[in-house]
Amino acid sequence: MSNSYQSVMARKAEIMKEALKLDYDLYEDEGIGFNYEKMMEDSGFTLEDVKKIQLANNVGKTPLIELPRLSMYARKFSKDGYGARIFLKDEAANISGSFKARRAAMSIYQAKKLGFKGVVAATSGNYGAAVAALAARAGLKCIIVQECYDSNGIGQPEIIEKARACEAYGAEVIQLSVGPELFYEFLKILEETKYFNASLYSPYGVMGIETLGYEIATEMMEKEKKYPDMLICTNAGGGNLTGTARGLIKAGANETIVVAASVDLSGLHMASDRDFNQKSFTTGHTGFGIPFSTFPDRSDVPRSAARPLRYMDHYVLVNQGSVFFITEALALLEGLERGPAGNISLAAAFSLAQTLKQDQVIVVQESEYTGAGKHMKAQVSFASDRGIEIKIGDPLKEQPGKNIIFPSSGSQIKHKELLMDDLRKSYLKHYKDQELTENDISFLAIELKTSNEHVIELMEDKDETKK
């Protein structure tokens, strides 16, 4: 078979099906819909199964820590009676140092169960280290494919640090420059090696996160006799929020407000050779969070199990400087030094806590390890070397790719809220030329966490705007 770009991409559905041993066609409905819940159920794993698999691999049951000094700091800038208590689920305690180990544990278990000799994952982030670590425990070969460099061979310190971690666990790391070659090379490797696709977006990858939401709900009920009032999830590809929200629901925490948080990198294009190194966050930013929310099936599987708009109540943005500020505040006030990317949701929580009453509880659902290239100092130095201006001022005036603005105090940390209906309209653009049936509308209502009537209104509004 030809290995030309066109030929490999033409075979992608067949390659992905073979690499997961999962027939996605079984879940396709007439029209645009598919049976998402049946796809998740047919994985064959219960929540109890997932817990056992994770605990056997030093994953899960991480501490839920209250951050009283950070909460008091937020109250300094709140009106009387406001300033919710902030809690952090410290996922840095997992093997490999992040919540991604929950996903990797399930992917590796399934690969071993199906008799694969190795696994492949396309990721520049913590997931690569998690897959490598869990593959090492299972005695499987591991290949991690990274989008690492620009055309000048300059790589971000955070991505290079992840490569070091992957190699430490025995994985082979293939580093590529930014552009469309990542998916092509990934597919080619899957086809040549016949290894398992340890995708972030498979049912196994997402159900691994359900235990995180379940633990948060049950632990908070034990500690405070109530479920969290609000939960903040750092949002990139959407699996983090999807799995956590599903876990909350399985625990009975149906009223918890689920908020997505991303770093605002408006104006930067993630596939641009120039823009690639103009950002200081390789995940948890709008370059992934918004497109994967409004078009979840853009991933490395035919139908993504990460569908954040099904579960999201609000979507907020914070700037890079505020995340760095809150990273330092967490270390100085609470004695917890954690990686900046994991503190995106903490920066959002600091601002949102000021909108909630003091007897309410807000939970930041994950943290990550730090060190070497993942440290904020490495990221800020890298940005400065790229000509990014580092200054103190109003964070809301930050211009991604031009400057990073640190707040002078916590009073300046403010979130921006995206309109959910704008996100829904963006999702619906993919069906602008299709005649939608009643079943299609019902599917979209579930996808967008709204009513059939509202979907019709949004479609009509979108058409009017277009005219």
Phi, psi and omega per residue, in radians:
M1 nan 2.528 -3.141
S2 -1.218 2.477 3.071
N3 -1.796 0.331 3.066
S4 -1.127 2.753 -3.119
Y5 -0.990 -0.798 -3.092
Q6 -1.112 -0.724 -3.098
S7 -1.183 -0.782 -3.136
V8 -1.123 -0.755 -3.134
M9 -1.156 -0.542 3.098
A10 -1.194 -0.428 -3.132
R11 -1.684 0.117 -2.958
K12 -1.044 -0.695 -3.130
A13 -1.091 -0.762 3.129
E14 -1.153 -0.721 -3.140
I15 -1.121 -0.792 -3.107
M16 -1.162 -0.675 3.125
K17 -1.103 -0.769 -3.121
E18 -1.168 -0.595 -3.066
A19 -1.399 -0.170 3.082
L20 -2.065 -0.252 -3.051
K21 0.955 0.698 -3.107
L22 -2.289 2.095 -3.106
D23 -1.596 1.695 -3.106
Y24 -1.162 -0.369 -3.134
D25 -1.078 -0.441 -3.128
L26 -1.113 -0.364 -3.024
Y27 -1.879 0.055 3.115
E28 -1.378 2.301 3.048
D29 -1.720 3.007 3.030
E30 -1.108 2.537 -3.109
G31 1.377 -2.429 -3.025
I32 -1.667 -0.184 -2.996
G33 -1.400 2.876 2.932
F34 -2.606 2.725 -3.035
N35 -1.494 1.499 -3.052
Y36 -1.094 -0.828 -3.084
E37 -1.127 -0.649 3.107
K38 -1.152 -0.677 3.087
M39 -1.039 -0.739 3.126
M40 -1.187 -0.741 -3.116
E41 -1.158 -0.642 -3.081
D42 -1.232 -0.074 3.065
S43 -1.082 -0.463 3.097
G44 1.546 0.098 -3.113
F45 -1.967 2.305 2.990
T46 -1.553 2.944 3.084
L47 -1.035 -0.660 3.113
E48 -1.140 -0.662 3.079
D49 -1.050 -0.797 -3.107
V50 -1.091 -0.765 3.116
K51 -0.988 -0.824 -3.096
K52 -1.116 -0.748 3.136
I53 -1.095 -0.758 -3.119
Q54 -1.178 -0.812 -3.107
L55 -1.098 -0.563 3.100
A56 -1.186 -0.252 -3.110
N57 -2.048 0.437 3.124
N58 1.040 0.680 -3.128
V59 -2.188 2.409 3.070
G60 1.653 3.094 -3.078
K61 0.922 0.740 3.105
T62 -1.364 2.730 -3.086
P63 -1.234 2.477 2.987
L64 -1.774 1.939 -2.945
I65 -1.931 2.261 3.005
E66 -1.386 2.504 3.137
L67 -1.967 1.309 -3.011
P68 -1.147 -0.654 -3.105
R69 -1.252 -0.639 3.084
L70 -1.202 -0.648 3.090
S71 -1.096 -0.754 3.124
M72 -1.123 -0.630 3.108
Y73 -1.120 -0.721 3.107
A74 -1.112 -0.623 -3.124
R75 -1.172 -0.385 3.075
K76 -1.021 -0.485 -3.041
F77 -1.934 0.194 -3.129
S78 -1.773 2.734 3.020
K79 -1.303 2.856 -3.055
D80 -0.918 2.304 3.097
G81 1.495 -0.041 -3.106
Y82 -1.969 2.854 -3.090
G83 1.995 1.449 -3.077
A84 -1.135 2.750 3.037
R85 -1.293 2.327 -3.101
I86 -1.830 2.264 3.054
F87 -2.063 2.660 3.132
L88 -2.237 2.233 2.991
K89 -1.502 1.931 -2.951
D90 -1.507 1.440 -3.097
E91 -1.291 -0.144 3.040
A92 -1.103 -0.263 -3.137
A93 -1.345 -0.164 3.104
N94 -1.249 2.743 2.958
I95 -0.976 2.362 -3.082
S96 1.347 -0.122 2.914
G97 1.524 0.303 3.087
S98 -2.730 2.957 3.121
F99 -1.152 -0.314 -3.114
K100 -1.073 -0.341 3.093
A101 -1.094 -0.498 3.099
R102 -1.108 -0.713 3.130
R103 -1.244 -0.780 -3.088
A104 -1.097 -0.664 -3.127
A105 -0.989 -0.713 -3.120
M106 -1.307 -0.696 3.117
S107 -1.111 -0.757 -3.131
I108 -1.180 -0.703 3.118
Y109 -1.060 -0.778 -3.135
Q110 -1.154 -0.703 3.103
A111 -1.049 -0.775 3.131
K112 -1.140 -0.745 -3.124
K113 -1.067 -0.664 -3.106
L114 -1.481 -0.064 3.068
G115 1.518 0.286 3.077
F116 -1.233 2.579 3.137
K117 -1.553 -0.286 -3.116
G118 -2.826 3.054 -3.129
V119 -2.321 2.688 3.073
V120 -2.262 2.419 3.044
A121 -2.408 2.392 3.068
A122 -1.753 1.841 -3.076
T123 -2.854 2.484 3.032
S124 -1.786 0.068 -2.970
G125 -2.003 -2.743 -3.092
N126 -1.084 -0.411 -3.103
Y127 -1.105 -0.623 3.129
G128 -1.042 -0.808 3.111
A129 -1.100 -0.673 3.137
A130 -1.146 -0.799 3.121
V131 -1.091 -0.754 -3.140
A132 -1.088 -0.760 -3.128
A133 -1.128 -0.800 -3.115
L134 -1.255 -0.569 3.067
A135 -1.136 -0.696 3.102
A136 -1.041 -0.747 3.117
R137 -1.115 -0.571 -3.089
A138 -1.564 -0.108 -3.126
G139 1.292 0.496 3.122
L140 -1.818 2.608 3.002
K141 -1.208 2.689 -3.095
C142 -2.513 2.280 3.044
I143 -2.150 2.207 3.084
I144 -1.962 2.208 3.126
V145 -1.840 2.114 -3.067
Q146 -2.002 2.484 2.874
E147 -1.638 1.852 -2.843
C148 -2.101 -0.712 -2.948
Y149 -2.051 2.746 2.898
D150 -1.551 -3.077 -3.044
S151 -1.199 -0.217 3.082
N152 -1.624 0.110 3.127
G153 1.327 0.331 3.136
I154 -1.669 2.173 -3.107
G155 -1.990 2.572 3.135
Q156 -1.231 2.438 -3.092
P157 -1.035 -0.597 -3.132
E158 -1.162 -0.738 -3.130
I159 -1.192 -0.704 3.120
I160 -1.111 -0.663 3.070
E161 -1.094 -0.689 3.120
K162 -1.132 -0.652 3.095
A163 -1.086 -0.731 3.107
R164 -1.033 -0.767 -3.138
A165 -1.108 -0.771 3.134
C166 -1.049 -0.782 3.141
E167 -1.159 -0.565 3.101
A168 -1.085 -0.537 3.118
Y169 -1.550 0.096 3.047
G170 1.644 0.118 -3.121
A171 -1.403 2.674 2.943
E172 -1.549 2.243 -3.116
V173 -1.967 2.173 3.097
I174 -1.893 2.025 -3.053
Q175 -1.822 2.257 -3.075
L176 -2.123 2.862 3.024
S177 -1.493 2.853 -3.071
V178 -1.162 2.482 3.119
G179 2.460 -3.028 -3.046
P180 -1.246 -0.119 -3.088
E181 -1.191 -0.359 -3.080
L182 -1.030 -0.927 -3.090
F183 -1.152 -0.679 3.113
Y184 -1.061 -0.876 -3.131
E185 -1.123 -0.671 3.121
F186 -1.058 -0.836 3.123
L187 -1.098 -0.723 -3.129
K188 -1.094 -0.731 3.128
I189 -1.147 -0.743 3.092
L190 -1.012 -0.776 -3.090
E191 -1.203 -0.695 -3.093
E192 -1.278 -0.715 -3.059
T193 -1.525 -0.416 -3.019
K194 1.047 0.578 3.077
Y195 -1.485 2.925 3.137
F196 -1.340 2.447 3.069
N197 -1.483 1.730 -3.138
A198 -1.421 1.075 -3.018
S199 -1.240 2.500 2.990
L200 -1.120 -0.364 -2.928
Y201 -1.930 0.186 3.043
S202 -1.368 2.866 3.043
P203 -0.980 -0.611 -3.114
Y204 -1.177 -0.710 -3.141
G205 -1.118 -0.669 -3.091
V206 -1.411 -0.685 -3.121
M207 -1.166 -0.384 3.060
G208 -1.104 -0.439 3.134
I209 -1.482 -0.298 -3.127
E210 -1.019 -0.589 3.133
T211 -1.128 -0.506 3.126
L212 -1.144 -0.858 3.099
G213 -1.119 -0.684 3.139
Y214 -1.113 -0.773 3.125
E215 -1.087 -0.766 -3.138
I216 -1.027 -0.818 -3.110
A217 -1.118 -0.837 -3.064
T218 -1.254 -0.649 3.125
E219 -1.206 -0.661 3.116
M220 -1.182 -0.658 3.085
M221 -1.105 -0.687 3.109
E222 -1.169 -0.719 -3.080
K223 -1.322 -0.785 -2.925
E224 -2.086 -0.017 -3.114
K225 1.062 0.517 3.092
K226 -2.772 2.780 3.034
Y227 -1.467 2.814 3.099
P228 -1.031 2.490 3.043
D229 -1.295 -0.618 -3.126
M230 -2.538 2.508 3.096
L231 -2.264 2.283 -3.103
I232 -1.877 2.220 3.113
C233 -2.047 2.204 2.962
T234 -1.107 2.277 -3.018
N235 -2.063 2.172 3.025
A236 -2.261 -1.605 3.131
G237 -1.329 -0.208 3.045
G238 1.741 -0.245 -3.120
G239 -1.195 -0.586 3.135
N240 -1.060 -0.898 -3.132
L241 -1.183 -0.757 -3.111
T242 -1.023 -0.921 -3.096
G243 -1.141 -0.728 3.141
T244 -1.100 -0.778 3.141
A245 -1.121 -0.687 3.111
R246 -1.118 -0.652 3.090
G247 -1.158 -0.697 3.067
L248 -1.013 -0.811 -3.110
I249 -1.100 -0.726 3.140
K250 -1.144 -0.440 3.109
A251 -1.520 -0.161 -3.138
G252 1.723 0.071 -3.112
A253 -1.521 1.089 -3.035
N254 -1.314 -0.342 -3.072
E255 -1.666 -0.099 3.117
T256 -1.109 2.270 3.101
I257 -1.356 2.159 -3.101
V258 -1.777 2.107 -3.073
V259 -2.058 2.264 3.001
A260 -1.554 2.471 3.105
A261 -2.321 2.321 3.085
S262 -2.379 2.719 2.982
V263 -1.311 2.347 -3.125
D264 -1.373 1.852 3.058
L265 -2.049 0.661 3.141
S266 -0.949 2.350 3.109
G267 1.684 -0.266 3.088
L268 -1.730 2.371 3.136
H269 -1.810 2.174 -3.017
M270 -1.214 -0.356 3.118
A271 -1.678 0.108 -3.135
S272 -1.495 2.282 3.124
D273 -1.049 -0.692 3.141
R274 -1.264 -0.793 -3.027
D275 -1.279 -0.382 -3.027
F276 -0.921 -0.756 -3.106
N277 -1.743 0.250 3.093
Q278 -1.640 0.009 -3.124
K279 -1.947 2.736 3.140
S280 -1.916 0.125 3.108
F281 -2.295 2.209 -3.121
T282 -1.612 -0.104 3.079
T283 -2.639 3.008 3.099
G284 1.184 0.435 -3.109
H285 -2.105 2.979 -3.058
T286 -1.123 -0.427 3.133
G287 -1.102 -0.448 3.021
F288 -1.843 -0.795 -2.970
G289 -1.030 -0.766 -3.089
I290 -1.330 -0.892 -3.139
P291 -1.099 -0.607 3.132
F292 -1.317 -0.404 3.046
S293 -1.306 -0.737 -3.040
T294 -1.568 -0.156 3.056
F295 -2.645 1.279 -3.015
P296 -1.118 -0.434 -3.071
D297 -1.475 0.421 3.062
R298 -1.509 0.149 -2.959
S299 -1.584 -2.926 -3.053
D300 -1.604 0.369 3.002
V301 -2.344 2.743 -3.098
P302 -1.065 -0.674 3.101
R303 -2.335 2.057 -3.075
S304 -1.292 2.412 3.021
A305 -1.451 -0.106 3.084
A306 -1.666 1.875 -3.069
R307 -2.342 1.334 -2.942
P308 -1.097 -0.560 -3.102
L309 -1.185 -0.264 3.043
R310 -1.187 -0.404 -2.966
Y311 -2.182 -0.135 -2.994
M312 -1.487 2.316 3.063
D313 -1.726 -0.598 3.136
H314 -2.531 2.702 3.041
Y315 -2.279 2.090 -3.123
V316 -2.119 2.714 3.123
L317 -2.112 2.541 2.990
V318 -2.264 2.768 -3.107
N319 -1.602 2.916 -3.077
Q320 -1.065 -0.790 -3.101
G321 -1.065 -0.640 3.128
S322 -1.170 -0.639 3.120
V323 -1.175 -0.732 3.083
F324 -1.102 -0.715 3.129
F325 -1.049 -0.826 -3.076
I326 -1.255 -0.453 3.042
T327 -1.094 -0.766 3.119
E328 -1.221 -0.676 3.125
A329 -1.096 -0.676 3.120
L330 -1.083 -0.717 3.126
A331 -1.203 -0.768 -3.046
L332 -1.345 -0.582 -3.089
L333 -1.617 -0.586 -3.040
E334 -2.052 -0.059 3.134
G335 1.201 0.462 3.139
L336 -2.078 1.924 3.079
E337 -1.693 1.978 -3.077
R338 -2.304 2.770 -3.072
G339 -1.133 2.523 -3.081
P340 -1.006 -0.718 -3.072
A341 -1.040 -0.636 3.106
G342 -1.262 -0.208 -3.119
N343 -1.720 0.115 3.072
I344 -1.034 -0.852 -3.137
S345 -1.211 -0.452 3.097
L346 -1.207 -0.704 3.082
A347 -1.085 -0.720 3.088
A348 -1.138 -0.726 -3.138
A349 -1.097 -0.659 3.133
F350 -1.045 -0.726 3.119
S351 -1.295 -0.792 -3.101
L352 -1.178 -0.541 3.124
A353 -1.016 -0.514 -3.125
Q354 -1.274 -0.196 3.107
T355 -1.691 -0.095 -3.116
L356 -1.921 2.741 -3.139
K357 -1.316 2.798 -3.032
Q358 -1.140 -0.389 3.124
D359 -1.563 0.081 3.109
Q360 -1.668 2.815 -3.053
V361 -2.160 2.293 3.071
I362 -2.101 2.299 -3.082
V363 -2.014 2.262 2.970
V364 -1.625 2.090 -2.849
Q365 -1.550 0.071 3.051
E366 -2.878 2.719 2.982
S367 -2.312 2.978 3.099
E368 -2.466 2.789 3.131
Y369 -1.177 2.805 3.060
T370 -2.306 3.108 -3.127
G371 2.307 2.714 3.110
A372 0.842 -2.219 -3.054
G373 -1.190 -0.278 3.125
K374 -1.419 -0.202 -3.077
H375 -1.250 2.572 -3.106
M376 -1.060 -0.547 -3.131
K377 -1.146 -0.674 3.104
A378 -1.140 -0.701 -3.125
Q379 -1.168 -0.755 -3.120
V380 -1.193 -0.693 3.103
S381 -1.112 -0.709 3.121
F382 -1.096 -0.750 3.121
A383 -1.088 -0.760 -3.140
S384 -1.079 -0.692 3.112
D385 -1.143 -0.438 3.130
R386 -1.511 0.053 3.131
G387 1.576 0.182 3.090
I388 -1.355 2.268 3.130
E389 -1.354 2.254 3.092
I390 -1.837 2.111 -3.100
K391 -2.633 2.963 3.079
I392 -1.846 2.380 -3.121
G393 3.036 -2.604 3.140
D394 -1.463 1.937 -3.086
P395 -1.034 -0.507 -3.118
L396 -1.220 -0.192 3.089
K397 -1.678 0.104 3.127
E398 -1.072 2.431 3.090
Q399 -2.047 1.793 -3.109
P400 -0.935 2.345 -3.110
G401 1.570 -0.225 3.131
K402 -2.057 -0.696 -3.124
N403 -2.660 2.827 2.943
I404 -2.137 2.110 -3.064
I405 -1.907 1.991 3.057
F406 -1.451 2.419 3.012
P407 -1.239 2.637 3.094
S408 -1.393 -0.366 3.060
S409 -2.724 2.972 3.132
G410 -1.079 -0.340 -3.137
S411 -1.106 -0.386 -3.088
Q412 -1.625 -0.065 3.107
I413 -1.349 1.919 -3.113
K414 -2.293 2.452 3.071
H415 -1.634 2.727 2.989
K416 -1.971 2.412 -3.109
E417 -1.825 2.289 3.018
L418 -1.477 2.562 3.095
L419 -1.371 2.178 -3.122
M420 -1.045 -0.645 -3.135
D421 -1.163 -0.503 3.057
D422 -1.163 -0.692 3.088
L423 -1.151 -0.718 3.128
R424 -1.097 -0.737 3.119
K425 -1.102 -0.680 3.103
S426 -1.099 -0.711 3.069
Y427 -1.063 -0.785 -3.046
L428 -1.213 -0.296 3.110
K429 -1.029 -0.464 -3.118
H430 -1.207 -0.191 -3.111
Y431 -2.107 0.382 -3.028
K432 -1.144 -0.475 -3.083
D433 -1.803 0.181 -3.102
Q434 -1.863 2.532 3.029
E435 -1.496 1.937 -3.020
L436 -1.582 2.357 3.099
T437 -1.516 3.052 3.085
E438 -1.090 -0.668 3.095
N439 -1.141 -0.665 3.091
D440 -1.072 -0.783 -3.136
I441 -1.079 -0.722 3.131
S442 -1.121 -0.698 3.088
F443 -1.095 -0.774 -3.126
L444 -1.147 -0.605 3.121
A445 -1.101 -0.694 3.087
I446 -1.201 -0.759 3.132
E447 -1.024 -0.624 -3.012
L448 -1.848 0.162 3.099
K449 0.886 0.966 -3.142
T450 -2.631 -2.908 -3.114
S451 -1.760 2.824 3.067
N452 -1.006 -0.741 -3.111
E453 -1.093 -0.676 -3.123
H454 -1.235 -0.605 3.074
V455 -1.060 -0.786 3.130
I456 -1.081 -0.744 3.101
E457 -1.059 -0.776 -3.129
L458 -1.140 -0.681 3.112
M459 -1.125 -0.746 3.133
E460 -1.177 -0.699 3.120
D461 -1.125 -0.693 3.139
K462 -1.137 -0.724 3.134
D463 -1.144 -0.687 3.122
E464 -1.142 -0.730 3.120
T465 -1.067 -0.698 3.137
K466 -1.080 -0.695 3.130
K467 -1.152 nan nan
